[in-house]
Amino acid sequence: MHFLSLNGHYIFLLIHGFLLFDVFTEQDSSLERLLHESELLEKAYEHYFDRKIINNDIEETIQILRHSLDEVSLTPQWVPVSWVY
């Protein structure tokens, strides 16, 4: 990530647990495991995220992602001087 041509922008997509409770079944605990692992990732790496998006509606999430990409591509980025020389 120390290249001038890379503009790192980290977006964390998440869904709140209360939205998944109706979906859980005894046979399929993969959603519960996914939610737990997502919470662990968020807690461990939240200081790296530039933006968090709650994925409640796929169309809205896509619009927010597109807006974020446009914003990042138009906004000047900085890098530490040690990366340049």
MOPAC internal coordinates of N, CA, C and O (Angstrom, degrees):
PM7 1SCF
backbone

  N    0.0000 0     0.00 0     0.00 0    0    0    0
  C    1.4433 1     0.00 0     0.00 0    1    0    0
  C    1.5247 1   111.42 1     0.00 0    2    1    0
  O    1.2310 1   119.59 1  -168.71 1    3    2    1
  N    1.3063 1   118.39 1    11.29 1    3    2    1
  C    1.4629 1   120.69 1  -178.39 1    5    3    2
  C    1.5265 1   111.56 1   -99.39 1    6    5    3
  O    1.2310 1   119.78 1  -146.88 1    7    6    5
  N    1.3187 1   118.02 1    33.12 1    7    6    5
  C    1.4490 1   121.32 1   179.61 1    9    7    6
  C    1.5146 1   109.44 1  -109.05 1   10    9    7
  O    1.2310 1   120.56 1   -41.57 1   11   10    9
  N    1.3059 1   116.53 1   138.43 1   11   10    9
  C    1.4516 1   120.60 1  -178.03 1   13   11   10
  C    1.5250 1   112.25 1   -63.95 1   14   13   11
  O    1.2310 1   120.15 1   152.35 1   15   14   13
  N    1.3223 1   117.32 1   -27.65 1   15   14   13
  C    1.4582 1   120.06 1  -177.51 1   17   15   14
  C    1.5276 1   112.43 1   -77.46 1   18   17   15
  O    1.2310 1   119.86 1   168.14 1   19   18   17
  N    1.3251 1   117.87 1   -11.86 1   19   18   17
  C    1.4632 1   120.57 1   179.86 1   21   19   18
  C    1.5201 1   110.28 1   -98.14 1   22   21   19
  O    1.2310 1   121.23 1   -51.73 1   23   22   21
  N    1.3030 1   115.25 1   128.27 1   23   22   21
  C    1.4591 1   120.53 1   174.48 1   25   23   22
  C    1.5174 1   106.87 1  -112.25 1   26   25   23
  O    1.2310 1   120.59 1   -87.58 1   27   26   25
  N    1.3138 1   116.47 1    92.42 1   27   26   25
  C    1.4516 1   120.52 1  -179.02 1   29   27   26
  C    1.5185 1   111.52 1   -68.82 1   30   29   27
  O    1.2310 1   120.62 1   -54.78 1   31   30   29
  N    1.2999 1   116.42 1   125.22 1   31   30   29
  C    1.4586 1   122.56 1   176.83 1   33   31   30
  C    1.5169 1   105.83 1  -140.05 1   34   33   31
  O    1.2310 1   120.47 1   -63.23 1   35   34   33
  N    1.3086 1   116.71 1   116.77 1   35   34   33
  C    1.4542 1   121.19 1  -172.11 1   37   35   34
  C    1.5206 1   110.71 1  -106.37 1   38   37   35
  O    1.2310 1   121.45 1   -58.07 1   39   38   37
  N    1.3161 1   114.82 1   121.93 1   39   38   37
  C    1.4636 1   122.38 1  -179.98 1   41   39   38
  C    1.5166 1   108.16 1  -116.74 1   42   41   39
  O    1.2310 1   120.98 1   -51.61 1   43   42   41
  N    1.3168 1   115.74 1   128.39 1   43   42   41
  C    1.4637 1   121.60 1   179.77 1   45   43   42
  C    1.5256 1   108.29 1  -105.75 1   46   45   43
  O    1.2310 1   120.64 1   -61.67 1   47   46   45
  N    1.3227 1   116.38 1   118.33 1   47   46   45
  C    1.4607 1   121.85 1   176.86 1   49   47   46
  C    1.5181 1   108.77 1   -93.17 1   50   49   47
  O    1.2310 1   120.44 1   -50.76 1   51   50   49
  N    1.3179 1   116.76 1   129.24 1   51   50   49
  C    1.4502 1   119.28 1  -178.27 1   53   51   50
  C    1.5217 1   110.64 1  -142.16 1   54   53   51
  O    1.2310 1   121.83 1   -17.66 1   55   54   53
  N    1.3094 1   114.10 1   162.34 1   55   54   53
  C    1.4512 1   122.32 1   173.48 1   57   55   54
  C    1.5180 1   106.32 1  -133.60 1   58   57   55
  O    1.2310 1   120.58 1   -44.28 1   59   58   57
  N    1.3085 1   116.49 1   135.72 1   59   58   57
  C    1.4588 1   119.78 1  -178.30 1   61   59   58
  C    1.5234 1   110.36 1   -72.93 1   62   61   59
  O    1.2310 1   121.25 1   -35.29 1   63   62   61
  N    1.3123 1   115.21 1   144.71 1   63   62   61
  C    1.4509 1   122.35 1  -175.97 1   65   63   62
  C    1.5147 1   114.37 1   -57.50 1   66   65   63
  O    1.2310 1   119.89 1   143.96 1   67   66   65
  N    1.3267 1   117.81 1   -36.04 1   67   66   65
  C    1.4580 1   118.67 1  -177.22 1   69   67   66
  C    1.5211 1   112.07 1   -64.34 1   70   69   67
  O    1.2310 1   119.97 1   159.60 1   71   70   69
  N    1.3316 1   117.67 1   -20.40 1   71   70   69
  C    1.4601 1   120.41 1   178.01 1   73   71   70
  C    1.5271 1   111.69 1   -77.50 1   74   73   71
  O    1.2310 1   120.28 1   160.64 1   75   74   73
  N    1.3277 1   117.07 1   -19.36 1   75   74   73
  C    1.4636 1   120.85 1  -176.70 1   77   75   74
  C    1.5225 1   113.44 1   -97.71 1   78   77   75
  O    1.2310 1   119.21 1   166.33 1   79   78   77
  N    1.3198 1   119.11 1   -13.67 1   79   78   77
  C    1.4552 1   120.64 1  -173.40 1   81   79   78
  C    1.5286 1   113.10 1   -57.62 1   82   81   79
  O    1.2310 1   119.48 1   144.92 1   83   82   81
  N    1.3084 1   118.60 1   -35.08 1   83   82   81
  C    1.4588 1   120.96 1  -179.85 1   85   83   82
  C    1.5273 1   112.24 1   -71.57 1   86   85   83
  O    1.2310 1   120.29 1   162.53 1   87   86   85
  N    1.3189 1   117.04 1   -17.47 1   87   86   85
  C    1.4631 1   121.51 1  -175.61 1   89   87   86
  C    1.5242 1   112.27 1   -90.20 1   90   89   87
  O    1.2310 1   120.14 1   155.09 1   91   90   89
  N    1.3272 1   117.34 1   -24.91 1   91   90   89
  C    1.4625 1   121.08 1  -176.27 1   93   91   90
  C    1.5290 1   111.39 1   -61.57 1   94   93   91
  O    1.2310 1   121.21 1   -39.82 1   95   94   93
  N    1.3242 1   115.29 1   140.18 1   95   94   93
  C    1.4562 1   121.79 1   172.31 1   97   95   94
  C    1.5156 1   108.28 1  -131.35 1   98   97   95
  O    1.2310 1   120.79 1   -16.50 1   99   98   97
  N    1.3088 1   116.09 1   163.50 1   99   98   97
  C    1.4638 1   119.17 1   179.86 1  101   99   98
  C    1.5240 1   111.39 1   -66.69 1  102  101   99
  O    1.2310 1   119.81 1   146.19 1  103  102  101
  N    1.3225 1   117.98 1   -33.81 1  103  102  101
  C    1.4603 1   121.09 1  -177.41 1  105  103  102
  C    1.5240 1   112.48 1   -76.88 1  106  105  103
  O    1.2310 1   120.25 1   153.08 1  107  106  105
  N    1.3112 1   117.12 1   -26.92 1  107  106  105
  C    1.4597 1   119.76 1  -174.35 1  109  107  106
  C    1.5215 1   110.30 1  -121.11 1  110  109  107
  O    1.2310 1   121.02 1   -82.56 1  111  110  109
  N    1.3182 1   115.66 1    97.44 1  111  110  109
  C    1.4619 1   119.71 1   179.06 1  113  111  110
  C    1.5273 1   111.70 1   -98.68 1  114  113  111
  O    1.2310 1   120.13 1  -170.99 1  115  114  113
  N    1.3407 1   117.36 1     9.01 1  115  114  113
  C    1.4614 1   119.87 1  -177.39 1  117  115  114
  C    1.5239 1   111.96 1   -64.39 1  118  117  115
  O    1.2310 1   119.55 1   144.39 1  119  118  117
  N    1.3354 1   118.46 1   -35.61 1  119  118  117
  C    1.4603 1   120.04 1   177.72 1  121  119  118
  C    1.5164 1   111.40 1   -66.89 1  122  121  119
  O    1.2310 1   120.84 1   141.00 1  123  122  121
  N    1.3079 1   116.01 1   -39.00 1  123  122  121
  C    1.4636 1   120.07 1   177.91 1  125  123  122
  C    1.5263 1   110.19 1   -65.01 1  126  125  123
  O    1.2310 1   120.36 1   137.52 1  127  126  125
  N    1.3256 1   116.92 1   -42.48 1  127  126  125
  C    1.4646 1   121.31 1   178.47 1  129  127  126
  C    1.5349 1   110.16 1   -64.65 1  130  129  127
  O    1.2310 1   120.41 1   138.46 1  131  130  129
  N    1.3342 1   116.83 1   -41.54 1  131  130  129
  C    1.4580 1   121.62 1   178.14 1  133  131  130
  C    1.5259 1   111.19 1   -61.20 1  134  133  131
  O    1.2310 1   120.39 1   136.61 1  135  134  133
  N    1.3223 1   116.86 1   -43.39 1  135  134  133
  C    1.4563 1   121.42 1   178.12 1  137  135  134
  C    1.5275 1   110.68 1   -62.58 1  138  137  135
  O    1.2310 1   120.41 1   136.00 1  139  138  137
  N    1.3122 1   116.81 1   -44.00 1  139  138  137
  C    1.4704 1   121.15 1   179.91 1  141  139  138
  C    1.5316 1   110.77 1   -62.94 1  142  141  139
  O    1.2310 1   120.39 1   133.94 1  143  142  141
  N    1.3317 1   116.86 1   -46.06 1  143  142  141
  C    1.4620 1   120.80 1  -179.50 1  145  143  142
  C    1.5256 1   110.97 1   -65.85 1  146  145  143
  O    1.2310 1   120.67 1   143.73 1  147  146  145
  N    1.3148 1   116.32 1   -36.27 1  147  146  145
  C    1.4591 1   120.43 1   176.80 1  149  147  146
  C    1.5261 1   111.32 1   -63.34 1  150  149  147
  O    1.2310 1   120.40 1   138.43 1  151  150  149
  N    1.3208 1   116.84 1   -41.57 1  151  150  149
  C    1.4651 1   120.80 1   177.45 1  153  151  150
  C    1.5294 1   110.94 1   -63.77 1  154  153  151
  O    1.2310 1   120.40 1   140.54 1  155  154  153
  N    1.3312 1   116.83 1   -39.46 1  155  154  153
  C    1.4685 1   120.28 1   177.89 1  157  155  154
  C    1.5269 1   111.25 1   -63.65 1  158  157  155
  O    1.2310 1   120.74 1   136.05 1  159  158  157
  N    1.3349 1   116.19 1   -43.95 1  159  158  157
  C    1.4631 1   120.50 1   178.06 1  161  159  158
  C    1.5257 1   111.26 1   -61.96 1  162  161  159
  O    1.2310 1   121.17 1   136.56 1  163  162  161
  N    1.3224 1   115.37 1   -43.44 1  163  162  161
  C    1.4574 1   119.22 1  -179.75 1  165  163  162
  C    1.5258 1   111.31 1   -61.36 1  166  165  163
  O    1.2310 1   120.40 1   134.80 1  167  166  165
  N    1.3237 1   116.84 1   -45.20 1  167  166  165
  C    1.4678 1   120.39 1  -179.27 1  169  167  166
  C    1.5317 1   111.51 1   -65.56 1  170  169  167
  O    1.2310 1   120.34 1   140.46 1  171  170  169
  N    1.3241 1   116.96 1   -39.54 1  171  170  169
  C    1.4576 1   120.61 1  -175.69 1  173  171  170
  C    1.5293 1   113.09 1   -75.78 1  174  173  171
  O    1.2310 1   120.01 1   146.42 1  175  174  173
  N    1.3293 1   117.59 1   -33.58 1  175  174  173
  C    1.4628 1   120.35 1  -171.04 1  177  175  174
  C    1.5206 1   114.48 1  -122.35 1  178  177  175
  O    1.2310 1   119.75 1  -168.44 1  179  178  177
  N    1.3333 1   118.08 1    11.56 1  179  178  177
  C    1.4580 1   119.41 1  -174.93 1  181  179  178
  C    1.5292 1   112.82 1   -60.03 1  182  181  179
  O    1.2310 1   119.60 1   153.44 1  183  182  181
  N    1.3109 1   118.36 1   -26.56 1  183  182  181
  C    1.4592 1   120.53 1   179.45 1  185  183  182
  C    1.5358 1   112.19 1   -70.14 1  186  185  183
  O    1.2310 1   119.76 1   166.06 1  187  186  185
  N    1.3376 1   118.06 1   -13.94 1  187  186  185
  C    1.4603 1   121.41 1   176.90 1  189  187  186
  C    1.5270 1   112.87 1   -91.37 1  190  189  187
  O    1.2310 1   119.79 1   163.12 1  191  190  189
  N    1.3038 1   118.00 1   -16.88 1  191  190  189
  C    1.4624 1   120.71 1  -174.35 1  193  191  190
  C    1.5203 1   111.18 1   -76.56 1  194  193  191
  O    1.2310 1   121.34 1   -48.54 1  195  194  193
  N    1.3150 1   115.04 1   131.46 1  195  194  193
  C    1.4552 1   120.65 1   175.15 1  197  195  194
  C    1.5222 1   111.14 1   -84.08 1  198  197  195
  O    1.2310 1   120.80 1   154.28 1  199  198  197
  N    1.3068 1   116.07 1   -25.72 1  199  198  197
  C    1.4611 1   120.87 1  -179.51 1  201  199  198
  C    1.5256 1   109.41 1  -156.54 1  202  201  199
  O    1.2310 1   121.48 1   -34.13 1  203  202  201
  N    1.3231 1   114.78 1   145.87 1  203  202  201
  C    1.4592 1   121.40 1   173.32 1  205  203  202
  C    1.5216 1   107.67 1  -117.74 1  206  205  203
  O    1.2310 1   120.92 1   -45.23 1  207  206  205
  N    1.3218 1   115.85 1   134.77 1  207  206  205
  C    1.4596 1   120.87 1   179.26 1  209  207  206
  C    1.5160 1   108.45 1  -123.60 1  210  209  207
  O    1.2310 1   120.86 1   -54.87 1  211  210  209
  N    1.3188 1   115.96 1   125.13 1  211  210  209
  C    1.4581 1   120.64 1   175.98 1  213  211  210
  C    1.5228 1   107.70 1   -85.58 1  214  213  211
  O    1.2310 1   120.70 1   -60.50 1  215  214  213
  N    1.3111 1   116.27 1   119.50 1  215  214  213
  C    1.4556 1   122.39 1  -174.71 1  217  215  214
  C    1.5322 1   110.23 1   -89.86 1  218  217  215
  O    1.2310 1   120.80 1  -101.30 1  219  218  217
  N    1.3178 1   116.08 1    78.70 1  219  218  217
  C    1.4590 1   120.88 1   175.99 1  221  219  218
  C    1.5193 1   111.91 1   -91.66 1  222  221  219
  O    1.2310 1   120.67 1   148.91 1  223  222  221
  N    1.3252 1   116.32 1   -31.09 1  223  222  221
  C    1.4557 1   122.44 1  -177.77 1  225  223  222
  C    1.5236 1   107.59 1  -138.51 1  226  225  223
  O    1.2310 1   120.15 1   -57.36 1  227  226  225
  N    1.3217 1   117.32 1   122.64 1  227  226  225
  C    1.4638 1   121.08 1  -172.88 1  229  227  226
  C    1.5222 1   112.06 1   -62.05 1  230  229  227
  O    1.2310 1   119.52 1   140.53 1  231  230  229
  N    1.3160 1   118.52 1   -39.47 1  231  230  229
  C    1.4639 1   121.09 1  -179.87 1  233  231  230
  C    1.5325 1   110.90 1   -64.75 1  234  233  231
  O    1.2310 1   120.73 1   135.86 1  235  234  233
  N    1.3069 1   116.22 1   -44.14 1  235  234  233
  C    1.4647 1   120.53 1   178.27 1  237  235  234
  C    1.5258 1   110.68 1   -64.45 1  238  237  235
  O    1.2310 1   120.62 1   139.13 1  239  238  237
  N    1.3260 1   116.42 1   -40.87 1  239  238  237
  C    1.4626 1   120.64 1   179.55 1  241  239  238
  C    1.5240 1   110.89 1   -62.76 1  242  241  239
  O    1.2310 1   120.38 1   138.28 1  243  242  241
  N    1.3213 1   116.87 1   -41.72 1  243  242  241
  C    1.4696 1   120.72 1   178.62 1  245  243  242
  C    1.5249 1   110.40 1   -63.59 1  246  245  243
  O    1.2310 1   120.09 1   138.77 1  247  246  245
  N    1.3237 1   117.43 1   -41.23 1  247  246  245
  C    1.4640 1   120.47 1   177.71 1  249  247  246
  C    1.5232 1   111.55 1   -62.47 1  250  249  247
  O    1.2310 1   120.65 1   137.70 1  251  250  249
  N    1.3215 1   116.37 1   -42.30 1  251  250  249
  C    1.4628 1   120.29 1   178.90 1  253  251  250
  C    1.5258 1   110.37 1   -65.23 1  254  253  251
  O    1.2310 1   120.13 1   138.85 1  255  254  253
  N    1.3397 1   117.36 1   -41.15 1  255  254  253
  C    1.4622 1   120.63 1   178.00 1  257  255  254
  C    1.5270 1   111.22 1   -62.80 1  258  257  255
  O    1.2310 1   120.46 1   135.64 1  259  258  257
  N    1.3254 1   116.73 1   -44.36 1  259  258  257
  C    1.4741 1   120.26 1   178.43 1  261  259  258
  C    1.5215 1   110.90 1   -61.55 1  262  261  259
  O    1.2310 1   120.50 1   136.13 1  263  262  261
  N    1.3207 1   116.65 1   -43.87 1  263  262  261
  C    1.4625 1   120.58 1   178.28 1  265  263  262
  C    1.5286 1   110.19 1   -61.87 1  266  265  263
  O    1.2310 1   120.28 1   138.55 1  267  266  265
  N    1.3145 1   117.07 1   -41.45 1  267  266  265
  C    1.4674 1   121.53 1   179.19 1  269  267  266
  C    1.5177 1   110.99 1   -62.59 1  270  269  267
  O    1.2310 1   120.33 1   136.29 1  271  270  269
  N    1.3318 1   116.97 1   -43.71 1  271  270  269
  C    1.4687 1   120.39 1   179.33 1  273  271  270
  C    1.5217 1   111.21 1   -64.74 1  274  273  271
  O    1.2310 1   120.49 1   138.34 1  275  274  273
  N    1.3271 1   116.67 1   -41.66 1  275  274  273
  C    1.4659 1   120.15 1   177.15 1  277  275  274
  C    1.5221 1   110.60 1   -62.24 1  278  277  275
  O    1.2310 1   120.74 1   136.27 1  279  278  277
  N    1.3140 1   116.19 1   -43.73 1  279  278  277
  C    1.4584 1   121.59 1  -179.49 1  281  279  278
  C    1.5277 1   111.14 1   -61.77 1  282  281  279
  O    1.2310 1   120.40 1   135.73 1  283  282  281
  N    1.3126 1   116.83 1   -44.27 1  283  282  281
  C    1.4697 1   121.10 1  -179.13 1  285  283  282
  C    1.5209 1   110.92 1   -66.78 1  286  285  283
  O    1.2310 1   120.24 1   140.03 1  287  286  285
  N    1.3271 1   117.14 1   -39.97 1  287  286  285
  C    1.4627 1   119.44 1  -177.71 1  289  287  286
  C    1.5263 1   112.26 1   -70.97 1  290  289  287
  O    1.2310 1   119.66 1   157.50 1  291  290  289
  N    1.3299 1   118.26 1   -22.50 1  291  290  289
  C    1.4616 1   121.47 1  -178.82 1  293  291  290
  C    1.5231 1   113.63 1   -98.56 1  294  293  291
  O    1.2310 1   120.11 1   163.89 1  295  294  293
  N    1.3184 1   117.40 1   -16.11 1  295  294  293
  C    1.4634 1   121.89 1  -177.48 1  297  295  294
  C    1.5263 1   109.93 1   -91.53 1  298  297  295
  O    1.2310 1   120.18 1   -50.79 1  299  298  297
  N    1.3254 1   117.25 1   129.21 1  299  298  297
  C    1.4763 1   118.87 1   176.98 1  301  299  298
  C    1.5240 1   110.66 1   -60.03 1  302  301  299
  O    1.2310 1   121.18 1   -40.13 1  303  302  301
  N    1.3224 1   115.34 1   139.87 1  303  302  301
  C    1.4626 1   121.86 1   179.25 1  305  303  302
  C    1.5197 1   109.14 1  -108.14 1  306  305  303
  O    1.2310 1   120.74 1   -27.87 1  307  306  305
  N    1.3088 1   116.19 1   152.13 1  307  306  305
  C    1.4542 1   120.36 1   177.00 1  309  307  306
  C    1.5161 1   108.91 1  -112.63 1  310  309  307
  O    1.2310 1   121.26 1   -26.32 1  311  310  309
  N    1.3122 1   115.19 1   153.68 1  311  310  309
  C    1.4623 1   121.78 1   172.14 1  313  311  310
  C    1.5221 1   107.00 1  -135.56 1  314  313  311
  O    1.2310 1   119.87 1   -29.72 1  315  314  313
  N    1.3083 1   117.86 1   150.28 1  315  314  313
  C    1.4628 1   120.11 1   176.66 1  317  315  314
  C    1.5238 1   110.53 1   -60.30 1  318  317  315
  O    1.2310 1   120.43 1   -35.20 1  319  318  317
  N    1.3069 1   116.79 1   144.80 1  319  318  317
  C    1.4675 1   121.20 1  -178.17 1  321  319  318
  C    1.5231 1   111.05 1   -60.13 1  322  321  319
  O    1.2310 1   119.97 1   151.44 1  323  322  321
  N    1.3125 1   117.67 1   -28.56 1  323  322  321
  C    1.4664 1   120.04 1   179.67 1  325  323  322
  C    1.5229 1   111.89 1   -65.83 1  326  325  323
  O    1.2310 1   119.63 1   158.10 1  327  326  325
  N    1.3160 1   118.31 1   -21.90 1  327  326  325
  C    1.4630 1   121.35 1   178.03 1  329  327  326
  C    1.5302 1   111.15 1   -77.32 1  330  329  327
  O    1.2310 1   120.51 1   155.89 1  331  330  329
  N    1.3155 1   116.62 1   -24.11 1  331  330  329
  C    1.4604 1   120.87 1  -175.48 1  333  331  330
  C    1.5211 1   110.57 1   -81.59 1  334  333  331
  O    1.2310 1   120.29 1   142.22 1  335  334  333
  N    1.3295 1   117.05 1   -37.78 1  335  334  333
  C    1.4615 1   120.36 1  -174.79 1  337  335  334
  C    1.5027 1   111.49 1  -110.75 1  338  337  335
  O    1.2310 1   120.10 1   180.00 1  339  338  337

